[in-house]
């Protein structure tokens, strides 16, 4: 709350500096209906925490002010207020942040929505562990925007980020902290080819348990969670076995190139939650993806296909083929014995949204799955931009609670932009067709307008 007041105050000061501040105010709203009590998958998924399964309406007021500095540097202040109904109805803060950006580095303080990297076509955006499904966490983020190379803008370079957050939602372990860091080694040629290899590391740690009291949170404990070391003593009556805190991470390979003004990206994310996963004992679990973006005037003479993405998600192994699993158990992605709210924020999945909550929305109920996902973007009749999502999933349950028969779900979304003038109006239709329950159909209408 104090951060929000500070940002609003600074925004008001910025308005008095004529010619120096660029100011933006935008409103957005959406209404939707479905044939069931909960909307189809793609009518609420990856909505940045603004929609949940029972949301019929939301409204958003968003503002930001930016000030250009010397040498392509700028600062930005932003704030947004959201109202929604659904499982949790009422008003809440959507964003409240300060951002500093230079050509190479960026710093964000507060609660800021993440950038969409694939034109809303990807199911998990940046990586398998950090999607656009949940609202942003408050905290501090430092990151390198573009690789730092040894010479000029090509050759060998590095990318790096360091983030600290507070999980301030209502959860099993209150005031849980979240640490995140990433590092990538990058090679960029002079002829539009780039490959990066690295990883992401997340840790849920500290916080207060009604059963076990205050959990480890000292500087020494922080050092241990940074390097995935175990605690010196017993934590949570032996609930933490491998390392201090709830550790989760991924290895990543990204390849980018451009051919005849068409951008190509190939991505691989390997998921791990313990030492066996770090040693690749859970292969082939992960995300495999290809993305194409056409920057020409037309694609094969038509504007109907301007971007395409295919992703395959596989989480069926979970180290079950490893002999040691007979002793210490298989993996259980996004779940944790001590941090029982798991890899969620405000009862929404933080990572790939095909991993699902259980019926009471408290713990993970489905994390054994295989998914084919396709996203397409273009224009209908050269006048109406559209976005189409298609996901085919086979769900098998969760460790210790497998479904008697696999559950097959086909989820689709078609979004068409009807008006793009003084305001923007989009129509949506989504459907879920399932092997174990009746089909679900939903429609939605999204309105947005930039006031100034």
SULHUDA-V313516 format. One record per helix or strand of 2 or more residues. SS is the DSSP state (a for helix, b for strand). FROM is the first residue (numbers start at 1). TO is the last residue. Records with the same first field share a line. If there is no record, write none. Layout:
SS: FROM-TO, FROM-TO
This chain:
a: 2-14, 41-44, 219-226, 275-278, 325-328
b: 21-34, 57-68, 74-84, 90-101, 105-111, 138-144, 148-151, 154-167, 176-188, 193-205, 208-209, 213-214, 246-259, 262-272, 286-294, 307-314, 344-345, 348-349, 356-357, 364-366, 368-380, 384-398, 401-420, 424-434, 440-450
